[in-house]
């Protein structure tokens, strides 16, 4: 009996130990060499794909192409303002169906790095913060401030608990192996002093306390508390070191290109330089690389931040804005990943031994005790091809390149030798349109949707960012004895605005426009205006072009006409309107009527045929069209238009601004150890963005409604629908 009991106890003990071993192995952990998944160190190749910047119908193809490109992980931010548009009202549908996106990644056999933030930067409107957060009493963003911390913690818990309830963390059998709290906080931390350091510690402790059972990351955070892993973002990160010897070397944003701004040229990054940077990171003990972006996508609706960030977020990524592979970037990186995978056993088991093999050449050798070997031969000279000798054999190295030797013998990959074929991307004509027009009216001071207040109100306080547009309207009485009426001179209206664009109407007629600049979104309008004796109506249409997404004190950011507003040149007097009574109206009449929707578009009478307005400000255009046959991605050529917004079947494509030409000097890439966004630029003098992505899934076979709102004035007959196709050279 005792013997049987002893056997039973031993059996139970074995079961307990086995279950403990299984539990430990199922956890994701790390050491100084790599992330460890189920007991195995991994060299992880990741790529950023932001779910709201594409459509759910695009997700499976994007994820599969990422997998085909050799990725192990898909990385995404979580976009707070998309998920909680008003306090406590959550949205996780359509392009914001985060759970569905993660499950599709899991179905493809890839992992997920979930960057909860919830501050994301990301060239996203307001950095991902919901604008309502700005109006929480007593709030100060991203510092040791209780109202902010309470809101941030609540949303972070919401996301973590949602992931747990769907069993999406890796220890639960899901794909999420890493999470991120905050984002590039080190950049602003010192500005907050002790409160900033306290907030950084609080963020780390709060995140760890949520018990996700996967490691947390804080990028660009040199003082990240254990067990948080600090990581690097940038064009080059080979010299980055974690802040503790027990942490792996991670690169959360390897920039594949750069962002596009209205009024700026198009940045690009040659794949030779990108592959060189990634390989250099790996040879210096790097074990996790994420491409930012792997697919950039589109800033649909009013999601672009900046201000002046373009609707296209292509980022010169391996998958272009439309989801097509960008060659040779996609394939060259795929070949790099394949070669790195061959080296993985050595990379995760040994420290590199670095030796000089020339004046600007090095060898990095990973040699394990079991005899597994991998070597990297680097030429840091940006101009000259060199031959180096390694282990008795000679290897030719192109300028600014690294050759990888998976077994320390044959060089199977060189970062500068691109074997993949280039693909010629073409925009082919698909369809013209027959247009109708409707002219937006300048509101009157007694408009039923207006209200009156004394003084100039800050725009966000009025609109809460529900629209890009806010009308400021006031009346001025011009006396007959004002000198300009008698002598034919005209007074000068001066308007100071915090940005980003301004249109001035006098008695319902457009009098002038002004725009902020990329370097400074604030603007000043100063011009002569035509007034009459008696009452004159001055209407100012203030227009935002995306809220800022980076910087300090989000709670203090202002836009709109803040003054002064003055009228100079009257007989012996200058009028300052800044404290006058103003009428305010949020948005456009067409927005209120929903002219961009099928139901709303029937609420007004549209001009047709020869009566269609052209080159006129504040004009709405609509057309009905059938979808082109085939599956090629589609785009609108908007080069004949000025500035405004576009809708397809009620869904917002985003802002268009082809009239804003790229200024500044374009330059060819040259390598000298650094790569900056102003070194590889093209398209100077052209429209910053000419084409605007139309998702196929937003179209019906027949009877699609396309609506364009034009602020400046353009010719809609020049708009055409284009197919995006790729052809091998």
C-alpha positions, 0 to 999 in steps of 0.5 A: 500500500505504501509502495503504491502511494509512493508511486502515485506521489512520484507520478503526480510530482512528475506531472507537476514538474512537466507542467512547470517546464511547459509553462516556463517554455511557453513564456516569452523572455529574453537574455543579452543575446535575443528574445527567447520564444519557447526556450529558443533564442531568435533573430527576429525580422519584423515589419510595420503594417498599420491596420487603419492605413489599409482596408480589412480586405487588403490585410491578408495579402499584405500579411502574406507578402510580408511573410513571403518577404522573410518576416517573422513579426508584424508590428503595429501601433494601437491608435487611441483616437480611432478606438475611443473617439469620445470618452468611453465610447469604443470602436473596433470595427472596419479598419479599426478591427484590431483583433481581426488584424492580429488573428489574420497575422496569427493565421499566417504563422507570424508573431505580433509586436503590439505598440500600445503607446498609447502615444504613437507619433506616427505622423498621425493626427494629434499623435494618436491622442483623442482630441477630447483628452485635451479638455479633461480638467487639469490635464498635462500630457505625458508627464506625472499628471494624475488626469493624464495617467488615469486616462492613459492607464484606462485605455492601456488596460482596455487594450491589454484586457481585450487581447487577453480575452481573445487569448492573443498573447503568446503564453495563451497560444496567441501571436503577441510576443512583445508589447510597447508602452509610451513611445520615444519619450526620452526626446521630451523627458528632460523638458519635464524635469523630475516629473518626466522621470517619474512619469517614465518610471510610472509608465514602466511599472504600470505596464509590467503590472498588467501581467501580459507575460510577454516583454515590454519595450520602450523605444528611445528610452535610455533610462527604461526600468528593468525588465523593460527593454529599451530599443533604437529608432533611426536610419542607422542603429549599429552603435546602439547599446541597451541600458543593461547587459542582460537585455537584447539589442533591438531596433524597433524602427529601421526607417525604409524611407521617410514621410511625405509632406504637402509642399515637400519632395518625395523622400526615398531610400535605396535598398542597398543602404537599407540592407547595409544598415540592417546587416551592420546592426546584426553583425554588431549583436543586433537580434531584432529589426523592424522595418518602419514601414514595411507597408505604409499605406494611406492616411484615409479621412482626416487621420494625417497629422503633421501638420501638412502630412500627405494623404499618401504614407507610402514611406518608400516601403517594400510594399507600396501604398497600394500593397504591390511589392516595390522591387528590387527593395522587397526581394533584396531584403527577402534574400537578406533575411534568408541569409540571416536565417542561415546564420541564426544558430551562430548569431544567437550562441556566440559573441562576435570577434571583430578584426580589421581586414583593411583601412576601412574594412572589418570582419565580424566572426561568430564562432560557437564552441560546437563549431558553427560559424558565421562571418560578416565582411564589411567595407565602410568606404563609401566610394571604393571597391576593395579586395580583402583576405579572410581565412586565406581567401580573397573577397571583393567588397563593393563600396558601402557594403557587407558580405555575409558568409553563413558558414564562414566560407562562401559569401552568399549575400552582399548588401550592394549586389542587387540581383532582384529585377526592378519593376516599372510601376505605371499609372494607366488611364482607366476612366474619365467622369461626367461631373455635377457641381454645387457651390458652398455658400459663405455663411451669414451671421445669423446662420442657424448653425452659428453662434456668436461670441466676443473675441477670437476663439481658438479653433479646436475649442470650437470644432473639437476637430470634428471638421477641418473648417471653422468660419469666423464672421464679423461685420464692419461699417465703412463710413463715407468719409473714410479716405479710400472711398474718395481717393480709390485706395483700399484698406489693408486687412491683416490677419494672424493665425496659428494655422494652417490655411486661411481663406478671406471672403469680403461680402461673400467673394474670395479676396485672398488666401494664406498658408502656413509653411512646413517649417512653421504652420502659423500664417499671416494674411496681409492684403488690400480688400475691396469694401463699400460704404455701409455694412461689409461682411468679413468672413474668414475660413480657417482650415486645419491640415492635420494636428501636430503629432510630436512635441511638448504640451499637447494640451496647449496646442492651438490652431485657428485665427487668434489675432490680431485682425486689423483693418488699416488705411482708413481715414485717420483710424485703424480698426482692431477686430480682435475683441469684436463680436464674431459669428462662428460656424463649425464645418461646411454646409456640405458637411452638415448636409452630408453631400458626400453620401448617397442620401445627402447628395440628393438634398441640394440641386446640382449644376450640370453640363455647361453650368458646372463651375470650374476654377471656383473656390468652395465648390462641391463636385459629384459623379456616378461611375462604374468600377473598372474591371480587373483587380489592379489597385486604383487611384485618382489623378487629381493634378487638375485640382487645388486643395480639398477632400475626396469621398467614395461612396461616403468613405473619406479618401482623405485630403487632396492638395496637388496644387502644392508643389514640392519646393526645396532642392532635390538631391541624389543619395550619397553615403558617408556614414549617415542617412538623413531625410534630406539626402535622397529627394526627388520630384522637386517642382512637381505636385507632392502628391498627384495620385490618391488611393481608391481601395477596390473594396470601397467600390460597387460594380456599378453606381459608385458616388465620387464626391470632391470638395474643392477649396481653392478652385480647380478643373474637375474635367481633368480628374481621371481614375487610374490603374496601378500596374507593375511591369518587369524591366 
